[in-house]
Amino acid sequence: MTVTFCFIVDEEYPWSPKHVDAEPGRTRLREFLKRLREKVVTDTFTTPEDLAFKVASSLGRFLLYRKVKDDLEKIPARESVSTELGRSQVARRAARNENVIRGARLLLVNDLPNQMSHVIEILRDLGIDVRVETSSEAALGALSSDTFHVVISDMERDAVQDEGIRFLTRMRKKGIITPVIFTVGRFNSALGTPAFAFGITNRIDEGLNFVFDALERARG
């Protein structure tokens, strides 16, 4: 995979006359820059310090994109829980919104957390503080004593098919309005999203997008 980072000096930035091209070089340079902008995404810079900052920022975002994308590609049977387009889109979004995502606090409620190990790893790689609880009681205790930006809860827990809904209802009664995203084994879109839930999905890429949506609202 070849990646090009292209930075062009801002046309309004003052340059020493000795570095300004005369004709026909000036016209040829403008024609070259026009072709360049048509082929690749470009950014402008002014000072050497500004260029160094933008190069470092672009490289950092790209490396984070590649890390998230690679982590998504490692998920077993990934085509059943995401798509190639979805994985790329999530990775780009994670890199673009790193400042909003990093440092967020997420509560994962799942009686079989090992099934979510790949998701937990991705979230932690993004700098999200993930706390895992395996029961509704423990999760409610955590929500009552600590602050979280978003909750991911399985729908069926401890052999109770609608335990997620019961958990959300108990949250609301306690006045806890932290956004809740439900994960399900099978999702019937015709049923829609449960009342007061932020989202429901059986796909990892869609679930991560829900998390990013919630964090943008809470911290953006």
Buried (B, 14 or more C-beta within 10 A) or exposed (E): EEEEEEBEBBEEEEEEEEEEEEEEEEEEEEEEBEEEEEEEEBBBBEEEEBBEEBBEEBEEBBEBBBBBBEBBEEBEEBEEBBEEEBBBBBBBBBBBBBEBBBBBBBBBBBBEBEEBEBBBBBBEEBEBBBBBBBBBEBBBEBBEEEEBBBBBBBBBBEEBEEBBBEBBBBBEEEEBEBBBBBBEEEBEEEEEBBEEBBBBBBBBBBBBBBBBBBBEEBBE
